[in-house]
Each structure stands twice: as structure tokens, then as C-alpha cells.
Amino acid sequence: MADPAPHPFQQCVASLEVGGESFTYYNPLKLNDPRYERLPFSIRVLLESAVRNCDNFQVHPKDVENILSWEEAQTKAVEVPFRPARVILQDFTGVPAVVDFAAMRDAVKRLGGDPSKINPVCPADLVIDHSVQVDVSRSTSIVRNTPNPGGGLRPGQTASRANAAVPAKTCGGAAKGCNICLNTGLPKLEEICPFHQQPTDCQDALQQNQKLEFQRNQERFQFLKWGAKALRNMLIVPPGSGIVHQVNLEYLGRVVFNTDGNLYPDSLVGTDSHTTMINGLGILGWGVGGIEAEAVMLGQAISMVLPQVVGYRITGQLNQLVTSTDVVLTITKHLRQVGVVGKFVEFFGPGVSQLSIADRATISNMCPEYGATVGYFPVDDMSMVYLKQTNRDEKKLEYIEAYLKACKMYRDFNNADQDPTFSQIVELDLSTVVPSVSGPKRPHDRVPVSDMKDDFQQCLDNKVSFKGFAIPKEKQSGAIPFTYDDKEYALNHGSVVIAAITSCTNTSNPSVMLGAGLLAKKAVEAGLTVKPYIKTSLSPGSGVVTYYLQESGVTPYLKQLGFDIVGYGCMTCIGNSGPLPEPVAEAVEKGDLVAVGVLSGNRNFEGRIHPLTRANYLASPPLVIAYAIAGTVSIDFETEPLGKTAEGKEIFLRDVWPTRAEIQEVERKNVVPAMFKDVYARIQDGNEAWNNLEASDAQLYPWDPKSTYIKSPPFFEEMTSEIPSLQPITDAFALLNLGDSVTTDHISPAGSIARNSPAARYLASKGLTPRDFNSYGSRRGNDAVMARGTFANIRLLNKFIGKASPKTCHVPSGDTMDVFDAAVRYREEGQSVIILAGKEYGSGSSRDWAAKGPWMQGIRAVIAESYERIHRSNLVGMGIIPLQYLPGETAESLGLTGKERFTIQLADDIQPGQTIDVKVNGEERTFKALVRFDTPVELTYFRHGGILNYMVRRMITA
């Protein structure tokens, strides 16, 4: 046997001695190329990957040269490969990925291959965090007698009880197995909390929500346990552990990988667009569709266009009353205005050193909202402090720092000599940031809190739009009375009905979480309350949050205001907000009110948070509490009080708002490495409910034909070993005629299943009642449900219908139908279908069902003015043709009504970026469109019928 060919960049191999250990690594500096040190730090990660993984198959020496030539290549749509070090998934997107792996095993076996070869090649971590819902939101009692560093009496406490308080340092903690503070399992009903050795609440909301989570998702969880057993190189983090991105930041993130003594940068892709949060720790990563992630799990490189890198220079210092959330919302609006879609953003400048890693992670988390691929902060001294604070191994910290410095990937933000070359530079002076919220329908529509009352009034007046509800003047002032718990209340336009401290965006950040706790403390001591009908909730991103909230003594005040811990996972932010109280829902519907949700999340698209909250605002956790106390967003906090004391004294927001100095002092005392050690030592142990689940040990998954959760998908049913020939699309009808900013929320099934929807009728036919329908997210493993839920969003605006509705027009008959039913009718008639769309088609979260669902409905192509990056890639991955109108042209300018018939023919020698003719109504007329296969690899996937088909054929022939 011939000796293997030497590595093309063998000269770059270097050695490193750290703490008595020897390591090897590929050092790009050994390329001896002066261009390296001018590269943005994020591009250096791409270069190192290309050097290390160069195999003359997926990665070639010319790819290394292309990346080195970034300054010239960045504007030329140059394709480069990237091999991430790992993949991360959450359960909503992870379940269909594991379903596809199971189906691929079946397909490989059917076609004569070895199904055991279908496993993740690179490490994959799946965190179950999207299944829990806010069914119960307040507990009946409160924690008593916890540490109270701020002084004063705790809610319901007498002076004698205060003197009996047990100091935090005597806490029994994890050694005594506390299941409440650490959330290592379902909370035990104990009168004394073994963590604090003090009387404690039984955590009604948390216990009941987790119980319901397991009842609803037993099949899914059993399936995931099968995957954990059957699929090698995959870690499953059980439910109740925290939010995927926070767990990634606090625990899973390596910063530098050590594989058998070989060092290389940690990097990843994830099946959630907010994977970008990890960029705050200096780990390069971004969200991709589940389809693309599965290919990476199977060892494929990502094919990407070498991006432009926008340098975001931060200077100055924050005002004492401003939070990191305000910084995030300011940057989000700014970068949306700059225009960074498809680009990397890399932060630099002396102001960065003023931001904690949690602050940076909050900024990176919102990257999808400002449209960039990544928002990257290189590793610096602050990163190492965070790794130590979160209990990373000391020896690892030594080689991480030594390796990154050896490769010049370690940053000093105060040293301008290290500033690389950027495509363009924009700046922010932190001192200009003011308290802000964003909404009512988009994350980048920032509103200064001081302007909120006027802005909301303008939204009521404006025509229906992203900033308008078109409420007639005569209907703006009426109040709708209702009775709740035998008391009379009234709702108006702008009334807050949901107030949720939720989402990885902010629950990962101790400064804003402790800020919320301190505000709650001051508000309670001032005698302020939250109206009981407002659905308040607190869903921490990890058990560490519960830990430091308890230790700092703010938990009882949060609970006093109704912000009980309701679960550990993505809840309100993804639409798992649960039901509103029936009297509230009836009042909102009766008055056709613009009711409001205020949440500390990252997404507020219309129809996402709750069907009855037409306006939703993103806000910092302290502001969530403030608006909950106020009960309305139609308030000027400068001139109007939050409320009054029993003596009639007016209390303003400024009276209870904590300063950054106050917050930082409490954080310094109460957020310590021991918390992270205690919490994450148990994270893989699961809890009693998880550990009691039984799962199959078989190599092939034993599909249950009666299951309404897990079903073998039809993607490979007609697949053959041979690559099929390209088939034309002839005389296709437009299933939908859509406008601008159609998000994946509009396309992909999400949230609750409406009782009058095709999915509901399907589940009813299986004998289920509405209370058992659960959510679309929980049923992502069942293609029959998901196909019926595609384009079923109540806010979908289809030009055929002329109003928001999950309906379309069956063109030949003129009948108005549910979108799925129309798709079935076209299929039965032997007709192909396509979609017409406007700008930014597919924006929002990366969702594989936003591409799989249209494929299931028979959609062969989309013609749009522009695409969101991930969604366009996913369409290609499912074998759907993405076409784009030429610059300056639209459906309107071409005179298209959407009721024409379209013929699309791809030549056998089609090339990336080619322009083709689209024929309308036979030979009546023709217009040209750009074929958005952006790389040769994408074209290869399309020829195979999709990326998964390509992988199956590759495994068979391997």
C-alpha cells in the first residue's frame, strides 16, 4: 500500500509546551505571509480550519490562498469551505435531525449499505429546552427567610423572623441534594429547602409545568433517548437543565479543542439562529438549517461565500442607568440601518473591554436580528476571567491562552496596533446609549423608553404595518371591563397582559437578572404590586441563575411580584407562553384590543408570542418588571408614577431603578465558580422522570405507525442509487403570492395548533382531542403534522386573499382554501406549484421545516426579490430551486398577478449564479431570473435531490 500523501501544509505544524504537557497544532503564522496579521480575527479562524483540514478533496490549497486573499476576495463572491469543530442542536430542531438520521439508516439498509455508518462524525450536543410551556405562571406562596444583603424586611417577614435568618455561607447546597435551587430534577415538595436550610415555596409553577412537559413529550423524549444510545458521538442534555445557548456558553463551549494533544479553535454551527451567542466568548459559530447541520454532523464541510467583515468600534462608557439590553437594541437598530446581511460583524475598540462576556454574548445573541452571519468578539483577558468564573479547568485555561497567543488569535482591545483590516468600520459611543425597548413587531424597531408613550400612540394611528395597527380614533379610548378572582379590572389598548423574563438573550446575563431582582426588591419595599391577571413568569437560562438569585436574596421579591420560576427553557420567546386567563382573553377579543406582551427575549414577530398580543416589545428584565407594575406601555416613566404607597406617595421608576454600580457589587459577591461547578456536575444525570423513560436499544429505530409525534419521513421513499436527471417545471401555478419580509415564522409550523387547521383535523382523525394537540414544535418529528402546518400562520399575508390569513386561492377554480388543502388539490390534479415572494424571503430563525414543509406541499421553486441566507440554503438542501428577480424588477414591475402559469427549465450544464428564462403562460411572455445556486457544492446537492440524498448515496459508495 502506498504511503499517504503528506499534508499540504505540513510546514505549519508546531509544538507547544504548557504546564508540563506537549501539544501540537497548525500555526497559520508559519505560512510566512504578511496578509495573515491583517485578517480580521474571525477570518483567521476560517483560515486555520482550511489549513488544518486541507485534504485536496473537500478543502484545497487554493481555498487557503483565497482566505489569505480576503481583502481582495471579500467582494467577489469567492467560495470557501469551512469544517466546524462541532454541532449544537436544541430539541425542536434536533428531533427532526435525529428522525432524518434514523430514516437515513433505513434508506442505507434498503439500498444495500451498512446503516451503522450513519452517525455524527463531529461532536454533536443536543439540549432539550424548547418543550416546556408556561401553563402555570404563579405559585401560591413565596420563599421566606432567604439572605437579604440589601437590608430591610423580606415580603411577609416580621422583625423576629428577620433575626432568625440563616446566612448564605451556611447553606447546605448541592451536598444535601437540593432539587429546587439547582433544578437537578423535578422539585421535591419539602418544607425546608436543603440548599438554604430555610422554609421554602414548593415551586408550584415549575413543578406543574415540568410535569406537563413530560406528559406531552414522552414519545419525543423516548425517541431522543434512543438517539443518545444508537448514535455515537452525540451528547443529549436532558430537559430542565437550561437554555441551549446559555448551556453552550457556561458549559459546552471549549474555546480551544484538545483532541489527543492536537489543539485547534472551537467553532460550531447550530440548528438555531441564536447559536451566534457563543461568539461573545470568542468561539466562531452561527445558525444553519437542520439540513445543513446534519451534513456537518456527517463530516461535510460547509460551503460558504467568503464574507465581508464589518468592524464595529466601541468606545466610551455606559451611563449608570443603562443596561446591556439597551446596548443590544441600539446596536441591532444601527446595524440594520448599516446593512450587514450575509456579512460578519467583528467588534473592537477600547469600549469592548468595558463589556463583560455576558454583555458581549447578549450582543452576539441578537446577531440574527441585525442580520449578520456572526457578531464576533475575539478572545481576550475578559474571556479568560469568564472561563475561570464558570469553573473551567485551570489546565485548560493555560493551554487555551498559550495556543491563541501563539497563533495571534488573542486580542487586546486597548491596543490599536492589533486592529485588523475591515471591509468598513462603524462606531458606537456607549455614553450615547439610552434605556430602550424594541417593537411592536420587529426586534430592530428600537424605541427610547422616554418616547414609548408617544410611539405607541403613533402605532395605534398608523396604517397596518410593522409600526401600525390602524385603530380608528373613536375606538382608541374605550376600556373593556372584566372580572378576575372576584375583582373588577379593565383593559385598554396598550395594556400589558404578558410580562416574561425569558430567553437566552438576557437570562444568561447576571447584570440584568440581578438588576431585575434589585428593582423588584425596591418596588416591593415601596409597596408596589403587579395586577394579578397579568401573566408574569421567570424562566432562567440555567440552574446557575436560580442559584445566584437565591444567594443574592432577591428571589422572594421577584415572586412577590409574580415572577415565579416557571421552567428552564425557551418559553415565552418562542411562543410557549401558554394560555391567558379566560376573562383576559375574552376582554381582549371583545374590544379587539392591541394587547401587549413585554419580554426579555430576542424575537417579537407578529403572532409569535401569543395570538392575542398584537404588540410585543423586547426589553431588559428590569423594564419587563417595570411595565408589569405599570400595567401598560402607554406611560411616560419620567412624568407618570409606577404607583402609589399606602400613604398616597407617588413612586416613580427612577425611585426603584438600580444603578450599574449597585448591580455589579451584588454580582461580584454572589456569582462564583462554585455555582457553575455544582450545577454542571449534574447536568448529564437528568432527573427522575427522564431517567425512568424506556428507549429501544435497536440499531434501526422501531417506528410506531400509531405515533402522532415520531414518523418516518418520505424523503427517501422514491430514492434510487443513481443520480436523477433534472426535470423541468412546466405550467406551474403559484400556490402563494407573498410580499416582503415573509419570515420562517410565517412559513414553518410554530406555536399552538389552531383547532380549525388542517393539522388539527389530522390529529382529530387520529382520535386526539384539542387539549392533546400540543404545539407544532413538539411534533416536528411527524411530517404529516408539519406539512399541514406549513403556511398556517394566522398572520400570513397572501396577496391572493388580501388580508392576514392562512388561506390561499386555488387558481383554476377560484376557491379559497387552507394552503395545505390547496397544495393537495394541485397534486391530485397533476399540477406543479411554485411561490412568488418579495424581499427578505425566509428571514428570522433558521428552521428546516420552512424548507421541508414546502417540499412536502409539492413546491418546486420560489421566485423572490431577495432571500435570507440560511433559508435560501435550506431550499437548495431540499431540492427546491431559489430564483431571484433581476435587480430593479419585481412581480409588480413585470405585471405578474400570481395567477399565471410558469415554466422553468434548467439546462444540464447549469452553473452557479446563472440567469435563466422563466416562461409565463406558455410562450405568452418571458422574463429572466437569477438561479441562486451560489456554489458548485449547492448545485451538487440539488442534482441529488437534496443534501440528505447526497449523503445517503455517498455513504453507500464509501
Sequence and secondary structure as in RCSB ss.txt:
>XXXX:A:sequence
MADPAPHPFQQCVASLEVGGESFTYYNPLKLNDPRYERLPFSIRVLLESAVRNCDNFQVHPKDVENILSWEEAQT
KAVEVPFRPARVILQDFTGVPAVVDFAAMRDAVKRLGGDPSKINPVCPADLVIDHSVQVDVSRSTSIVRNTPNPG
GGLRPGQTASRANAAVPAKTCGGAAKGCNICLNTGLPKLEEICPFHQQPTDCQDALQQNQKLEFQRNQERFQFLK
WGAKALRNMLIVPPGSGIVHQVNLEYLGRVVFNTDGNLYPDSLVGTDSHTTMINGLGILGWGVGGIEAEAVMLGQ
AISMVLPQVVGYRITGQLNQLVTSTDVVLTITKHLRQVGVVGKFVEFFGPGVSQLSIADRATISNMCPEYGATVG
YFPVDDMSMVYLKQTNRDEKKLEYIEAYLKACKMYRDFNNADQDPTFSQIVELDLSTVVPSVSGPKRPHDRVPVS
DMKDDFQQCLDNKVSFKGFAIPKEKQSGAIPFTYDDKEYALNHGSVVIAAITSCTNTSNPSVMLGAGLLAKKAVE
AGLTVKPYIKTSLSPGSGVVTYYLQESGVTPYLKQLGFDIVGYGCMTCIGNSGPLPEPVAEAVEKGDLVAVGVLS
GNRNFEGRIHPLTRANYLASPPLVIAYAIAGTVSIDFETEPLGKTAEGKEIFLRDVWPTRAEIQEVERKNVVPAM
FKDVYARIQDGNEAWNNLEASDAQLYPWDPKSTYIKSPPFFEEMTSEIPSLQPITDAFALLNLGDSVTTDHISPA
GSIARNSPAARYLASKGLTPRDFNSYGSRRGNDAVMARGTFANIRLLNKFIGKASPKTCHVPSGDTMDVFDAAVR
YREEGQSVIILAGKEYGSGSSRDWAAKGPWMQGIRAVIAESYERIHRSNLVGMGIIPLQYLPGETAESLGLTGKE
RFTIQLADDIQPGQTIDVKVNGEERTFKALVRFDTPVELTYFRHGGILNYMVRRMITA
>XXXX:A:secstr
       TTGGGEEEEEETTEEEEEE GGGG  TTGGGS HHHHHHHHHHHHT  SSSS HHHHHHHHTHHHHTT
TT EEEE  SEEEEEHHHHHHHHHHHHHHHHHHHHTTS GGG S SS EEEE  S    S    SS   S   TT
 S  TT  HHHHHT   GGG  GGGGT SSSS SSS    SEETTTTEE    HHHHHHHHHHHHHHHHHHHHHH
HHHHHSTTEEEE TTSB HHHHIIIII  SEEEETTEEEE EEEESSGGGGGGGGGT EEEE  HHHHHHHHTT 
 EEEE   EEEEEEES   TT  HHHHHHHHHHHHHHH  TT EEEEESGGGGGS HHHHHHHHHTHHHHT SEE
E  B HHHHHHHHHTT  HHHHHHHHHHHHHTT B  TT GGG    SEEEEEEGGG   EEE SS TT EEEGG
GHHHHHHHHHHS SBTTB    GGGSS  EEEEETTEEEEE TTBEEEEEE SHHHHT HHHHHHHHHHHHHHHH
TT    TTSEEEE  SBHHHHHHHHHTT HHHHHHTT  B  SS  GGGT      HHHHHHHHHHT   EEEES
SS   TTTS TT  EEEE  HHHHHHHHHH BS   TTTS SEE TT  EE HHHH   HHHHHHHHHHH  HHH
HHHHHTSTTT  HHHHT      SS    TT SS    STTTT  SS      EEEEEEEEEB S  BHHHHS  
SB  TTSHHHHHHHHTT  GGG  BTGGGTT HHHHHHHTT  TT BBTTTSSB SEEEETTTTEEEEHHHHHHH
HHHTT  EEEE  TTBTBSS  THHHHHHHHTTEEEEEES B HHHHHHHHHTT EEEEE TT  TTTTT  S S
EEEE   TT  TT EEEEEETTTTEEEEEEE   SHHHHHHHHTTSHHHHHHHHHHH 
